[in-house]
Amino acid sequence: MFTRDAIRVDGGVPLHIFAYRVPKLATLFHHRHSIGSSELEPEREMTDLTQKDLDSSQWGILVSRYSRLGLSNPGDKLLALSAAAEAYGKAYSDKYAEERRYMAGLWAEHMPFGLLWSLTGNPISYRPSYRAPSWSWASIDGEVHFHDERQSTHDLPCLTAKVLSFDTQLALSAAPYGQVTGAQLRIEGLMKDGFHCAVADQWIRMSDPEHDFTGLAMLDALEPSLTWLPNPNLGFTVSIMCIFRLPQTQKELDVLDDSYGPGTEHRFYGLVLRETEQEAVYSMIGLFWLSEMNPLEANRTQNWQASFRKRTVTLV
């Protein structure tokens, strides 16, 4: 049953019909985008998608708008989006011959920037039972936002992480765009351990005593193991995996200004991670970012990000 604001997935409904029956879903693939604006063009059938339509920011816009919908069963997030993902994947197939690029709601071609998502607004809810890996937006409830439009640009000087491999365990082998029972992502990047944290509302208050550095990170979902303020002495520790750092030289700054225009606000982006019971295996619990208009003059921030070291870890 399909309504304007909700998708109900009933047993026996073929996967391929969802995208065609959800109102306006096809239009989310095709838009003209510029900084500060998003303008939709007339609706087209999803089978008409071309590679020109497949800029990674468009997938982020589709997911963001899809995440606003009310699902009668939130556990069906990936199932309800599977037809849209399949159409998107088929349009990609001329350019990418490799199969299984779909990563539980994200795409290998968009990595690592596809990991830079967070919740928007309140309220934040407890993390539901497993439906997707922690690094996927489908693992939590609520509207999500993708933070960076550089997802298709892999030659920027400040990109510090890369996905080495990934593996997904499908609920049904015949449904590669559907639900998963497990997924692992192996990533290499600059990482730092030992941030002392406590939760305040939907934020994680973090401090790095080594460099007298403090900051706030956006929490993905509440978890019983996370300690709330005002009990900072009973806090927890996290690690940050840097995805995109601030420019450190004038040359790097010039490259970014050439790409995005002078006067652009520069950002550091990092995944907030907690180690599991397995060594070097982490779950993602939030996203950290900070902004600098004049990054080359931000000495304390530069010293802090210089303390990160290259690591290879697995995210689940």
Backbone as CSV, one residue per row, in Angstrom:
resi,resn,N_x,N_y,N_z,CA_x,CA_y,CA_z,C_x,C_y,C_z
1,MET,0.848,-1.191,0.000,0.000,0.000,0.000,0.882,1.240,0.000
2,PHE,0.619,2.182,-0.906,1.428,3.383,-1.023,0.571,4.607,-0.730
3,THR,1.046,5.468,0.129,0.390,6.727,0.399,1.376,7.841,0.144
4,ARG,0.917,9.067,0.255,1.776,10.201,-0.072,2.979,10.290,0.855
5,ASP,2.775,9.975,2.125,3.839,10.187,3.108,4.412,8.891,3.664
6,ALA,3.970,7.773,3.170,4.451,6.525,3.759,4.579,5.457,2.701
7,ILE,5.499,4.547,2.956,5.672,3.385,2.095,5.427,2.160,2.965
8,ARG,4.502,1.336,2.559,4.261,0.101,3.300,4.682,-1.052,2.424
9,VAL,5.604,-1.870,2.925,6.112,-2.997,2.155,5.393,-4.249,2.620
10,ASP,4.534,-4.791,1.782,3.784,-5.989,2.109,4.426,-7.194,1.446
11,GLY,4.337,-8.328,2.090,4.930,-9.524,1.543,4.402,-9.843,0.163
12,GLY,5.280,-10.286,-0.720,4.885,-10.705,-2.040,4.906,-9.626,-3.095
13,VAL,5.131,-8.360,-2.715,5.182,-7.299,-3.712,6.526,-7.340,-4.423
14,PRO,6.563,-7.412,-5.749,7.839,-7.467,-6.471,8.699,-6.247,-6.169
15,LEU,9.997,-6.470,-6.007,10.898,-5.379,-5.652,10.914,-4.285,-6.702
16,HIS,10.737,-4.633,-7.988,10.967,-3.650,-9.037,9.890,-2.578,-9.104
17,ILE,8.775,-2.714,-8.395,7.712,-1.734,-8.549,7.836,-0.553,-7.602
18,PHE,8.661,-0.646,-6.554,8.630,0.389,-5.526,8.951,1.766,-6.066
19,ALA,10.003,1.883,-6.855,10.413,3.208,-7.319,9.358,3.843,-8.218
20,TYR,8.596,3.025,-8.918,7.621,3.582,-9.842,6.338,4.010,-9.135
21,ARG,6.085,3.473,-7.943,4.844,3.776,-7.240,5.030,4.833,-6.154
22,VAL,6.243,5.099,-5.725,6.456,6.138,-4.722,6.388,7.485,-5.426
23,PRO,5.462,8.366,-5.065,5.283,9.619,-5.796,6.561,10.427,-5.884
24,LYS,6.868,10.895,-7.119,7.964,11.819,-7.380,9.343,11.227,-7.150
25,LEU,9.444,9.934,-6.863,10.772,9.383,-6.590,11.689,9.516,-7.787
26,ALA,11.145,9.345,-8.991,11.982,9.435,-10.180,12.603,10.811,-10.334
27,THR,11.887,11.852,-9.928,12.412,13.206,-10.117,13.630,13.458,-9.263
28,LEU,13.810,12.686,-8.200,14.925,12.949,-7.297,16.261,12.614,-7.940
29,PHE,16.242,11.865,-9.026,17.482,11.527,-9.702,17.986,12.643,-10.597
30,HIS,17.110,13.537,-10.995,17.505,14.467,-12.046,17.262,15.893,-11.601
31,HIS,18.330,16.658,-11.433,18.181,18.042,-11.015,19.395,18.820,-11.454
32,ARG,19.229,20.129,-11.495,20.368,21.007,-11.714,20.766,21.551,-10.364
33,HIS,22.045,21.508,-10.054,22.477,21.885,-8.711,23.591,22.916,-8.775
34,SER,23.453,23.933,-7.951,24.531,24.883,-7.747,24.576,25.202,-6.277
35,ILE,25.662,25.821,-5.833,25.827,26.091,-4.420,24.664,26.940,-3.936
36,GLY,23.998,26.433,-2.884,22.906,27.182,-2.284,21.557,26.978,-2.928
37,SER,21.478,26.136,-3.965,20.174,25.940,-4.599,20.091,24.547,-5.180
38,SER,18.874,24.056,-5.303,18.629,22.768,-5.950,17.335,22.892,-6.735
39,GLU,17.415,22.723,-8.052,16.264,22.951,-8.915,15.949,21.671,-9.666
40,LEU,14.739,21.179,-9.500,14.343,19.952,-10.153,13.874,20.216,-11.572
41,GLU,14.218,19.293,-12.472,13.690,19.330,-13.817,12.472,18.418,-13.883
42,PRO,11.703,18.443,-14.974,10.478,17.645,-15.046,10.731,16.164,-14.812
43,GLU,9.717,15.505,-14.283,9.812,14.090,-13.946,10.064,13.242,-15.192
44,ARG,10.930,12.244,-15.024,11.199,11.300,-16.103,11.146,9.895,-15.540
45,GLU,10.944,8.918,-16.393,10.982,7.540,-15.943,12.397,7.177,-15.529
46,MET,12.517,6.346,-14.495,13.838,5.985,-13.997,14.620,5.177,-15.018
47,THR,13.926,4.514,-15.926,14.635,3.752,-16.944,15.331,4.656,-17.947
48,ASP,15.026,5.962,-17.924,15.655,6.911,-18.842,16.937,7.507,-18.272
49,LEU,17.372,7.027,-17.111,18.561,7.592,-16.496,19.780,7.411,-17.396
50,THR,20.626,8.435,-17.440,21.891,8.344,-18.144,23.002,8.635,-17.159
51,GLN,24.245,8.381,-17.583,25.369,8.612,-16.683,25.483,10.078,-16.292
52,LYS,25.001,10.977,-17.148,25.037,12.399,-16.805,24.177,12.679,-15.579
53,ASP,23.154,11.844,-15.375,22.258,12.035,-14.242,22.842,11.527,-12.929
54,LEU,23.969,10.829,-12.999,24.383,10.032,-11.856,25.460,10.672,-11.004
55,ASP,25.505,11.982,-10.979,26.395,12.649,-10.050,26.072,12.170,-8.641
56,SER,27.126,11.931,-7.842,26.917,11.333,-6.529,26.073,12.189,-5.616
57,SER,26.121,13.522,-5.801,25.299,14.371,-4.945,23.820,14.097,-5.176
58,GLN,23.445,13.613,-6.369,22.050,13.319,-6.647,21.577,12.098,-5.864
59,TRP,22.451,11.116,-5.716,22.080,9.978,-4.871,21.896,10.452,-3.430
60,GLY,22.759,11.332,-2.963,22.610,11.872,-1.622,21.310,12.625,-1.450
61,ILE,20.901,13.390,-2.465,19.639,14.122,-2.392,18.467,13.141,-2.357
62,LEU,18.529,12.106,-3.181,17.461,11.112,-3.173,17.343,10.466,-1.796
63,VAL,18.474,10.040,-1.226,18.447,9.383,0.085,17.943,10.343,1.155
64,SER,18.390,11.587,1.096,17.961,12.568,2.094,16.449,12.753,2.055
65,ARG,15.888,12.878,0.859,14.445,13.074,0.748,13.683,11.798,1.080
66,TYR,14.241,10.680,0.696,13.622,9.395,1.029,13.581,9.192,2.543
67,SER,14.633,9.639,3.241,14.696,9.430,4.688,13.654,10.249,5.442
68,ARG,13.020,11.235,4.779,11.963,12.007,5.419,10.633,11.260,5.432
69,LEU,10.498,10.249,4.563,9.229,9.540,4.438,8.971,8.697,5.679
70,GLY,7.697,8.529,5.988,7.336,7.637,7.074,7.177,6.228,6.550
71,LEU,7.938,5.301,7.096,7.831,3.898,6.710,6.999,3.166,7.750
72,SER,6.039,2.381,7.313,5.260,1.590,8.263,6.142,0.590,8.993
73,ASN,7.211,0.153,8.344,8.200,-0.712,8.984,9.578,-0.166,8.659
74,PRO,10.177,0.635,9.557,11.486,1.242,9.263,12.571,0.229,8.948
75,GLY,12.388,-1.017,9.378,13.372,-2.041,9.077,13.456,-2.373,7.602
76,ASP,12.488,-1.879,6.812,12.454,-2.152,5.375,13.096,-1.047,4.551
77,LYS,13.913,-0.194,5.158,14.502,0.934,4.445,15.173,0.505,3.146
78,LEU,16.079,-0.449,3.227,16.818,-0.865,2.036,15.914,-1.575,1.036
79,LEU,14.978,-2.347,1.531,14.052,-3.051,0.645,13.194,-2.058,-0.141
80,ALA,12.682,-1.033,0.547,11.804,-0.071,-0.108,12.545,0.776,-1.136
81,LEU,13.850,0.961,-0.956,14.644,1.760,-1.891,15.302,0.909,-2.970
82,SER,15.096,-0.402,-2.926,15.869,-1.302,-3.774,15.638,-1.079,-5.261
83,ALA,14.410,-0.760,-5.663,14.157,-0.550,-7.085,14.853,0.700,-7.592
84,ALA,14.847,1.758,-6.764,15.573,2.969,-7.140,17.062,2.685,-7.255
85,ALA,17.604,1.923,-6.310,19.019,1.582,-6.353,19.340,0.726,-7.577
86,GLU,18.444,-0.185,-7.911,18.673,-1.038,-9.077,18.699,-0.222,-10.362
87,ALA,17.772,0.728,-10.495,17.753,1.576,-11.685,19.014,2.419,-11.766
88,TYR,19.432,2.939,-10.641,20.653,3.736,-10.579,21.857,2.873,-10.980
89,GLY,21.914,1.657,-10.440,23.020,0.756,-10.753,23.054,0.353,-12.209
90,LYS,21.898,0.115,-12.814,21.862,-0.266,-14.229,22.330,0.876,-15.118
91,ALA,21.989,2.097,-14.753,22.455,3.244,-15.533,23.958,3.412,-15.416
92,TYR,24.533,2.956,-14.325,25.972,3.003,-14.123,26.693,1.909,-14.908
93,SER,25.977,0.855,-15.305,26.641,-0.364,-15.759,27.495,-0.166,-17.001
94,ASP,27.159,0.802,-17.856,27.973,1.036,-19.044,29.367,1.524,-18.685
95,LYS,29.458,2.229,-17.568,30.738,2.803,-17.161,31.488,1.881,-16.219
96,TYR,30.748,1.145,-15.388,31.372,0.271,-14.395,30.884,-1.154,-14.636
97,ALA,31.797,-1.991,-15.095,31.415,-3.366,-15.401,31.333,-4.229,-14.145
98,GLU,32.040,-3.821,-13.105,32.087,-4.626,-11.886,30.704,-4.685,-11.239
99,GLU,30.341,-5.857,-10.755,29.078,-6.015,-10.066,29.260,-5.807,-8.565
100,ARG,28.125,-5.732,-7.873,28.120,-5.618,-6.429,28.853,-4.372,-5.945
101,ARG,28.600,-3.227,-6.557,29.178,-1.978,-6.094,28.316,-1.325,-5.025
102,TYR,27.101,-1.851,-4.869,26.148,-1.284,-3.920,26.517,-1.718,-2.509
103,MET,26.539,-0.763,-1.593,27.052,-1.017,-0.245,25.998,-0.641,0.799
104,ALA,24.905,-1.398,0.851,23.891,-1.199,1.881,23.396,0.247,1.928
105,GLY,23.011,0.775,0.763,22.497,2.133,0.689,23.490,3.167,0.200
106,LEU,24.727,2.773,0.000,25.787,3.648,-0.516,26.416,2.973,-1.730
107,TRP,27.332,3.714,-2.395,27.960,3.204,-3.616,29.474,3.285,-3.498
108,ALA,30.139,2.230,-3.961,31.601,2.191,-3.895,32.221,3.357,-4.649
109,GLU,31.585,3.760,-5.769,32.134,4.844,-6.581,32.087,6.188,-5.854
110,HIS,31.287,6.315,-4.818,31.154,7.574,-4.084,32.050,7.634,-2.847
111,MET,32.804,6.570,-2.619,33.625,6.518,-1.416,34.910,7.338,-1.570
112,PRO,35.444,7.878,-0.448,34.923,7.752,0.917,33.937,8.845,1.307
113,PHE,33.659,9.808,0.387,32.797,10.921,0.773,31.371,10.476,1.079
114,GLY,30.963,9.317,0.549,29.628,8.816,0.847,29.407,8.512,2.317
115,LEU,30.489,8.416,3.092,30.371,8.159,4.527,30.057,9.412,5.326
116,LEU,30.110,10.576,4.686,29.942,11.840,5.400,28.473,12.238,5.456
117,TRP,27.723,11.544,6.285,26.311,11.831,6.477,26.031,11.972,7.971
118,SER,24.950,12.654,8.272,24.531,12.777,9.670,23.039,13.022,9.720
119,LEU,22.469,12.880,10.909,21.072,13.227,11.125,20.872,14.727,11.028
120,THR,19.666,15.122,10.658,19.316,16.540,10.673,18.164,16.741,11.636
121,GLY,18.323,17.691,12.543,17.249,18.030,13.456,17.023,16.995,14.544
122,ASN,15.997,17.232,15.323,15.596,16.374,16.437,14.282,15.675,16.081
123,PRO,13.861,14.657,16.811,14.603,14.078,17.924,15.529,12.968,17.445
124,ILE,16.489,12.634,18.236,17.366,11.510,17.956,16.839,10.307,18.729
125,SER,16.889,9.131,18.134,16.318,7.943,18.759,17.404,6.916,19.022
126,TYR,17.043,5.880,19.773,17.993,4.816,20.036,18.263,4.021,18.767
127,ARG,19.466,3.516,18.668,19.825,2.721,17.501,18.949,1.477,17.438
128,PRO,18.291,1.251,16.307,17.395,0.091,16.205,18.178,-1.210,16.080
129,SER,17.452,-2.311,16.084,18.096,-3.603,15.860,18.725,-3.608,14.472
130,TYR,19.655,-4.527,14.243,20.491,-4.477,13.042,19.652,-4.541,11.771
131,ARG,19.913,-3.581,10.883,19.324,-3.582,9.546,20.352,-3.203,8.492
132,ALA,21.475,-2.610,8.936,22.525,-2.165,8.024,23.773,-1.887,8.868
133,PRO,24.955,-1.847,8.253,26.164,-1.530,9.017,26.115,-0.114,9.572
134,SER,26.875,0.144,10.616,26.836,1.437,11.302,27.235,2.583,10.393
135,TRP,28.029,2.319,9.348,28.485,3.377,8.454,27.474,3.717,7.359
136,SER,26.346,3.035,7.350,25.288,3.322,6.382,24.184,4.131,7.039
137,TRP,23.644,5.098,6.321,22.510,5.887,6.795,21.300,5.011,7.116
138,ALA,21.216,3.830,6.488,20.066,2.952,6.702,20.081,2.300,8.081
139,SER,21.172,2.442,8.819,21.273,1.805,10.137,20.515,2.554,11.216
140,ILE,20.077,3.781,10.930,19.428,4.596,11.962,18.084,5.123,11.441
141,ASP,17.293,5.683,12.347,16.020,6.292,11.987,16.171,7.803,11.948
142,GLY,15.453,8.455,11.044,15.476,9.902,10.976,15.986,10.401,9.638
143,GLU,15.795,11.696,9.411,16.242,12.325,8.169,17.746,12.517,8.182
144,VAL,18.398,12.202,7.071,19.847,12.305,6.993,20.246,13.354,5.956
145,HIS,21.447,13.842,6.123,22.007,14.852,5.224,23.416,14.442,4.860
146,PHE,23.765,14.536,3.569,25.128,14.273,3.119,25.878,15.599,3.066
147,HIS,27.062,15.619,3.653,27.731,16.876,3.951,28.608,17.425,2.852
148,ASP,29.056,16.614,1.934,30.054,17.126,1.004,29.698,16.748,-0.412
149,GLU,29.817,17.712,-1.333,29.479,17.484,-2.733,30.692,17.086,-3.563
150,ARG,31.787,16.755,-2.905,33.004,16.377,-3.624,33.079,14.876,-3.848
151,GLN,31.939,14.182,-3.718,31.963,12.734,-3.699,32.511,12.113,-4.978
152,SER,32.481,12.823,-6.084,32.996,12.257,-7.330,34.418,12.712,-7.620
153,THR,35.006,13.469,-6.692,36.336,14.034,-6.919,37.343,13.318,-6.035
154,HIS,38.202,12.531,-6.657,39.125,11.701,-5.885,40.563,12.197,-5.961
155,ASP,40.811,13.346,-6.592,42.175,13.816,-6.746,42.439,15.093,-5.955
156,LEU,41.607,15.403,-4.984,41.825,16.586,-4.170,42.967,16.340,-3.188
157,PRO,43.810,17.328,-2.940,45.008,17.111,-2.124,44.722,16.808,-0.663
158,CYS,43.558,17.188,-0.159,43.264,17.017,1.259,42.464,15.755,1.564
159,LEU,42.190,14.948,0.563,41.510,13.680,0.783,42.492,12.705,1.413
160,THR,42.194,12.202,2.600,43.177,11.424,3.356,42.786,9.963,3.543
161,ALA,41.612,9.546,3.098,41.157,8.180,3.335,40.752,7.518,2.031
162,LYS,40.843,6.213,1.996,40.352,5.453,0.843,39.825,4.111,1.313
163,VAL,38.762,3.680,0.669,38.176,2.378,0.970,38.947,1.322,0.193
164,LEU,39.498,0.361,0.903,40.311,-0.679,0.274,39.455,-1.835,-0.226
165,SER,38.420,-2.184,0.514,37.554,-3.288,0.118,36.272,-3.226,0.944
166,PHE,35.257,-3.933,0.482,34.027,-4.054,1.252,33.376,-5.384,0.944
167,ASP,32.553,-5.831,1.866,31.840,-7.088,1.664,30.479,-6.976,2.327
168,THR,29.441,-7.410,1.656,28.101,-7.400,2.226,27.530,-8.807,2.205
169,GLN,26.795,-9.132,3.248,26.083,-10.401,3.330,24.602,-10.094,3.117
170,LEU,24.066,-10.592,2.011,22.698,-10.280,1.619,21.701,-11.187,2.323
171,ALA,20.539,-10.620,2.647,19.462,-11.431,3.201,18.943,-12.411,2.158
172,LEU,18.907,-11.944,0.880,18.503,-12.796,-0.241,19.509,-12.607,-1.363
173,SER,20.129,-13.669,-1.805,21.145,-13.551,-2.851,20.555,-13.024,-4.150
174,ALA,19.258,-13.231,-4.366,18.610,-12.762,-5.585,18.243,-11.289,-5.515
175,ALA,18.496,-10.648,-4.380,18.137,-9.232,-4.202,19.375,-8.434,-3.775
176,PRO,20.307,-8.156,-4.717,21.560,-7.480,-4.363,21.366,-6.045,-3.893
177,TYR,20.199,-5.459,-4.140,19.933,-4.090,-3.695,18.989,-4.060,-2.493
178,GLY,18.776,-5.203,-1.891,17.847,-5.304,-0.785,18.525,-5.334,0.572
179,GLN,17.885,-6.018,1.499,18.346,-6.021,2.877,19.624,-6.833,3.041
180,VAL,20.372,-6.478,4.089,21.628,-7.158,4.392,21.579,-7.694,5.812
181,THR,22.348,-8.731,6.043,22.487,-9.283,7.395,23.839,-8.935,8.006
182,GLY,24.729,-8.367,7.197,26.038,-7.959,7.694,26.809,-7.271,6.581
183,ALA,27.788,-6.448,6.971,28.631,-5.766,5.981,29.890,-5.268,6.668
184,GLN,30.996,-5.341,5.946,32.282,-4.889,6.467,32.949,-3.985,5.428
185,LEU,33.578,-2.942,5.912,34.262,-1.984,5.048,35.679,-1.791,5.588
186,ARG,36.662,-2.054,4.755,38.069,-1.891,5.152,38.554,-0.550,4.608
187,ILE,39.010,0.310,5.501,39.356,1.677,5.121,40.725,2.050,5.670
188,GLU,41.466,2.792,4.870,42.780,3.297,5.271,42.704,4.816,5.349
189,GLY,43.249,5.370,6.413,43.215,6.817,6.541,43.966,7.294,7.759
190,LEU,43.968,8.594,7.942,44.585,9.197,9.111,43.645,9.083,10.297
191,MET,44.160,8.582,11.411,43.291,8.253,12.532,43.961,8.646,13.844
192,LYS,43.140,8.946,14.833,43.648,9.301,16.158,42.722,8.704,17.208
193,ASP,43.311,8.077,18.229,42.556,7.454,19.313,42.535,8.368,20.539
194,GLY,41.705,7.984,21.508,41.794,8.547,22.841,41.058,9.833,23.100
195,PHE,40.032,10.154,22.296,39.245,11.347,22.595,38.296,11.037,23.753
196,HIS,38.319,11.861,24.792,37.424,11.688,25.930,36.085,12.338,25.602
197,CYS,34.991,11.613,25.854,33.685,12.065,25.382,32.594,11.888,26.427
198,ALA,31.542,12.663,26.251,30.268,12.481,26.939,29.186,13.018,26.009
199,VAL,27.977,12.547,26.181,26.879,12.906,25.292,26.060,14.038,25.898
200,ALA,25.749,15.034,25.082,24.847,16.118,25.460,23.845,16.307,24.332
201,ASP,22.575,15.985,24.607,21.540,15.997,23.580,21.960,15.078,22.435
202,GLN,22.028,15.596,21.189,22.427,14.736,20.082,23.882,14.974,19.682
203,TRP,24.635,15.563,20.584,26.039,15.875,20.327,26.949,15.071,21.231
204,ILE,28.141,14.805,20.726,29.197,14.203,21.525,30.219,15.299,21.829
205,ARG,30.426,15.580,23.083,31.458,16.531,23.473,32.783,15.783,23.589
206,MET,33.744,16.187,22.787,35.012,15.487,22.712,36.147,16.401,23.151
207,SER,37.153,15.791,23.769,38.353,16.546,24.129,39.579,15.696,23.877
208,ASP,40.643,16.350,23.434,41.928,15.709,23.186,42.944,16.376,24.108
209,PRO,43.150,15.820,25.314,44.031,16.462,26.285,45.448,16.675,25.769
210,GLU,45.893,15.804,24.878,47.260,15.898,24.374,47.505,17.223,23.663
211,HIS,46.491,17.741,22.994,46.657,18.976,22.223,45.704,20.079,22.682
212,ASP,45.119,19.920,23.877,44.213,20.930,24.415,43.166,21.307,23.380
213,PHE,42.558,20.280,22.788,41.605,20.490,21.701,40.247,19.955,22.120
214,THR,39.192,20.722,21.892,37.830,20.292,22.189,36.945,20.523,20.966
215,GLY,35.871,19.761,20.882,34.958,19.920,19.767,33.675,19.146,19.987
216,LEU,32.719,19.350,19.087,31.442,18.656,19.124,31.288,17.801,17.876
217,ALA,30.754,16.609,18.055,30.451,15.723,16.934,28.972,15.390,16.970
218,MET,28.377,15.201,15.802,26.967,14.839,15.700,26.804,13.346,15.924
219,LEU,25.956,12.977,16.862,25.698,11.582,17.182,24.682,11.008,16.205
220,ASP,24.904,9.751,15.769,23.968,9.107,14.850,22.712,8.606,15.547
221,ALA,22.909,7.985,16.717,21.795,7.390,17.453,22.219,7.215,18.904
222,LEU,21.230,7.141,19.776,21.524,6.905,21.188,21.854,5.433,21.410
223,GLU,22.731,5.188,22.359,23.085,3.829,22.717,23.245,3.761,24.226
224,PRO,22.785,2.670,24.852,22.881,2.566,26.312,24.302,2.693,26.841
225,SER,25.282,2.309,26.044,26.671,2.321,26.522,27.290,3.713,26.515
226,LEU,26.602,4.719,25.935,27.144,6.066,25.892,26.744,6.828,27.147
227,THR,27.711,7.486,27.772,27.479,8.196,29.023,27.040,9.624,28.766
228,TRP,25.990,10.033,29.457,25.442,11.370,29.289,26.032,12.335,30.299
229,LEU,26.168,13.589,29.906,26.452,14.646,30.862,25.234,14.771,31.791
230,PRO,25.394,15.196,33.052,26.609,15.794,33.644,27.482,14.803,34.400
231,ASN,27.835,13.705,33.774,28.743,12.729,34.386,29.998,12.558,33.552
232,PRO,30.753,13.644,33.307,31.906,13.544,32.412,32.990,12.600,32.932
233,ASN,33.026,12.380,34.245,34.037,11.476,34.792,33.738,10.022,34.454
234,LEU,32.516,9.772,33.999,32.130,8.421,33.604,32.010,8.320,32.095
235,GLY,32.763,9.140,31.403,32.657,9.212,29.956,33.257,8.018,29.249
236,PHE,33.382,8.128,27.947,33.906,7.044,27.124,34.915,7.641,26.160
237,THR,35.622,6.796,25.452,36.622,7.272,24.504,36.238,6.833,23.097
238,VAL,36.639,7.633,22.133,36.376,7.326,20.739,37.642,7.604,19.930
239,SER,37.604,7.188,18.688,38.650,7.501,17.727,38.027,8.306,16.587
240,ILE,38.856,9.062,15.884,38.395,9.793,14.706,39.213,9.343,13.501
241,MET,38.516,8.941,12.450,39.135,8.629,11.172,38.926,9.832,10.262
242,CYS,40.005,10.528,9.934,39.911,11.712,9.090,39.641,11.303,7.645
243,ILE,38.609,11.896,7.048,38.288,11.658,5.647,38.841,12.781,4.774
244,PHE,38.698,13.997,5.258,39.138,15.157,4.493,39.702,16.177,5.476
245,ARG,40.973,16.534,5.314,41.617,17.446,6.261,41.642,18.870,5.720
246,LEU,42.029,19.798,6.583,42.207,21.179,6.167,43.482,21.320,5.333
247,PRO,43.500,22.230,4.372,44.739,22.449,3.604,45.861,22.933,4.520
248,GLN,47.083,22.484,4.207,48.236,22.797,5.044,49.240,23.715,4.363
249,THR,49.106,23.880,3.065,50.038,24.732,2.316,49.241,25.652,1.396
250,GLN,49.902,26.696,0.922,49.250,27.614,-0.001,48.893,26.908,-1.306
251,LYS,49.727,25.971,-1.734,49.445,25.232,-2.962,48.150,24.437,-2.829
252,GLU,47.977,23.752,-1.694,46.747,23.001,-1.473,45.542,23.937,-1.423
253,LEU,45.713,25.067,-0.777,44.630,26.040,-0.692,44.239,26.553,-2.077
254,ASP,45.238,26.776,-2.914,44.970,27.257,-4.273,44.207,26.217,-5.085
255,VAL,44.564,24.937,-4.918,43.870,23.872,-5.645,42.394,23.835,-5.254
256,LEU,42.112,23.931,-3.953,40.726,23.908,-3.494,39.967,25.144,-3.942
257,ASP,40.635,26.292,-3.900,39.980,27.521,-4.360,39.662,27.455,-5.852
258,ASP,40.559,26.833,-6.627,40.300,26.668,-8.054,39.094,25.759,-8.294
259,SER,38.935,24.756,-7.407,37.842,23.791,-7.576,36.505,24.348,-7.108
260,TYR,36.502,25.102,-6.016,35.246,25.510,-5.385,35.066,27.011,-5.279
261,GLY,36.056,27.763,-5.742,35.933,29.214,-5.713,36.631,29.812,-4.499
262,PRO,37.231,30.970,-4.657,37.911,31.627,-3.531,36.914,32.014,-2.452
263,GLY,37.403,32.003,-1.216,36.549,32.368,-0.099,35.687,31.232,0.424
264,THR,35.883,30.017,-0.116,35.124,28.865,0.351,35.532,28.519,1.782
265,GLU,34.556,28.191,2.597,34.846,27.743,3.951,35.421,26.334,3.893
266,HIS,36.590,26.142,4.473,37.261,24.840,4.409,36.921,24.016,5.648
267,ARG,36.765,22.726,5.437,36.326,21.863,6.534,37.206,20.639,6.707
268,PHE,37.327,20.239,7.947,37.894,18.951,8.343,36.711,18.036,8.617
269,TYR,36.703,16.841,8.007,35.660,15.859,8.239,36.276,14.582,8.793
270,GLY,35.641,14.012,9.814,36.116,12.755,10.369,34.977,11.898,10.879
271,LEU,35.114,10.590,10.748,34.148,9.639,11.294,34.470,9.412,12.765
272,VAL,33.451,9.427,13.613,33.630,9.130,15.033,33.400,7.634,15.222
273,LEU,34.418,6.943,15.721,34.413,5.485,15.781,34.607,4.982,17.207
274,ARG,33.988,3.840,17.507,34.236,3.125,18.767,34.691,1.717,18.421
275,GLU,35.737,1.294,19.091,36.267,-0.042,18.825,35.340,-1.098,19.400
276,THR,35.125,-2.166,18.654,34.315,-3.286,19.119,35.180,-4.218,19.955
277,GLU,34.650,-5.354,20.274,35.420,-6.333,21.040,36.535,-6.940,20.210
278,GLN,36.471,-6.774,18.907,37.527,-7.257,18.027,38.549,-6.147,17.777
279,GLU,39.803,-6.490,17.819,40.861,-5.509,17.613,40.805,-4.962,16.185
280,ALA,40.947,-3.648,16.075,40.963,-2.938,14.795,39.653,-3.044,14.034
281,VAL,38.563,-3.369,14.726,37.232,-3.394,14.140,36.377,-2.366,14.891
282,TYR,35.770,-1.442,14.141,35.096,-0.305,14.754,33.670,-0.174,14.230
283,SER,32.840,0.458,15.032,31.515,0.890,14.581,31.499,2.408,14.535
284,MET,30.737,2.963,13.625,30.611,4.407,13.480,29.447,4.890,14.331
285,ILE,29.687,5.919,15.154,28.618,6.434,16.006,28.293,7.898,15.714
286,GLY,29.065,8.547,14.843,28.786,9.951,14.569,29.742,10.533,13.545
287,LEU,29.570,11.817,13.307,30.394,12.548,12.342,30.914,13.818,12.998
288,PHE,32.212,14.083,12.786,32.842,15.285,13.325,33.300,16.163,12.169
289,TRP,33.059,17.469,12.300,33.601,18.395,11.316,33.887,19.724,11.993
290,LEU,34.851,20.433,11.439,35.136,21.787,11.896,35.463,22.634,10.682
291,SER,35.200,23.924,10.796,35.356,24.843,9.670,36.394,25.907,9.989
292,GLU,37.131,26.295,8.969,38.119,27.376,9.090,38.068,28.205,7.815
293,MET,37.865,29.500,7.949,37.918,30.390,6.792,39.357,30.649,6.364
294,ASN,40.291,30.645,7.340,41.709,30.884,7.061,42.524,29.741,7.654
295,PRO,42.465,28.562,7.030,43.076,27.371,7.637,44.577,27.466,7.831
296,LEU,45.286,28.206,6.992,46.736,28.290,7.125,47.145,29.102,8.350
297,GLU,46.225,29.868,8.904,46.503,30.674,10.095,45.997,30.010,11.371
298,ALA,45.335,28.878,11.234,44.769,28.180,12.396,45.817,27.228,12.972
299,ASN,46.777,27.775,13.693,47.930,26.983,14.142,47.523,25.843,15.067
300,ARG,46.624,26.111,16.026,46.251,25.060,16.974,45.562,23.911,16.254
301,THR,44.678,24.230,15.310,43.998,23.185,14.554,44.971,22.421,13.671
302,GLN,45.902,23.125,13.052,46.897,22.464,12.208,47.761,21.507,13.018
303,ASN,48.187,21.932,14.210,48.984,21.050,15.069,48.190,19.825,15.482
304,TRP,46.913,20.022,15.731,46.067,18.900,16.135,45.910,17.896,15.004
305,GLN,45.593,18.347,13.803,45.391,17.393,12.713,46.705,16.742,12.281
306,ALA,47.842,17.389,12.553,49.142,16.782,12.246,49.455,15.602,13.157
307,SER,48.706,15.448,14.258,48.952,14.344,15.190,48.270,13.050,14.758
308,PHE,47.474,13.084,13.703,46.822,11.877,13.196,47.852,11.006,12.469
309,ARG,47.663,9.699,12.548,48.583,8.751,11.921,47.814,7.778,11.027
310,LYS,48.480,7.326,9.968,47.828,6.422,9.010,47.543,5.070,9.650
311,ARG,46.314,4.605,9.453,45.878,3.316,9.998,44.994,2.638,8.969
312,THR,44.857,1.326,9.095,43.895,0.560,8.324,43.015,-0.192,9.302
313,VAL,41.702,0.036,9.217,40.771,-0.594,10.143,39.570,-1.107,9.362
314,THR,38.741,-1.871,10.047,37.506,-2.396,9.477,36.324,-1.780,10.198
315,LEU,35.346,-1.322,9.429,34.122,-0.763,9.987,32.978,-1.752,9.756
316,VAL,32.149,-1.931,10.784,31.022,-2.870,10.689,29.721,-2.152,11.052
